[in-house]
Amino acid sequence: MSHHQHHNEDAKSYDQYYYLVGLLAGLFTGAIIEKGIVWIIAGGIVGLLTAGLYIKTAVRNRYQ
């Protein structure tokens, strides 16, 4: 049981990197479409939401 818990702690320590990649990818995508600062911010928000969804589904299910 403790081995299983150790994997969850390792996965949590990498969550910040998934959010960072999602944020940067979203900001970059928003900047590419060249519609203004609002779309850059919207891209960042969508990137963060996508990273959260990825962590909740793919990353967490890997250790269960």
Residue pairs with C-beta under 8 A, 6 or more apart in sequence:
4 63
7 63
8 63
11 59
11 60
11 62
11 63
14 59
15 55
15 59
18 51
18 54
18 55
18 59
19 48
19 51
19 52
19 55
21 51
22 47
22 48
22 49
22 50
22 51
22 52
22 54
23 44
23 47
23 48
23 51
24 47
25 47
26 43
26 44
26 45
26 46
26 47
26 48
26 50
27 40
27 43
27 44
27 47
28 43
29 43
29 46
29 47
30 39
30 40
30 41
30 42
30 43
30 44
31 40
31 43
33 39
33 43
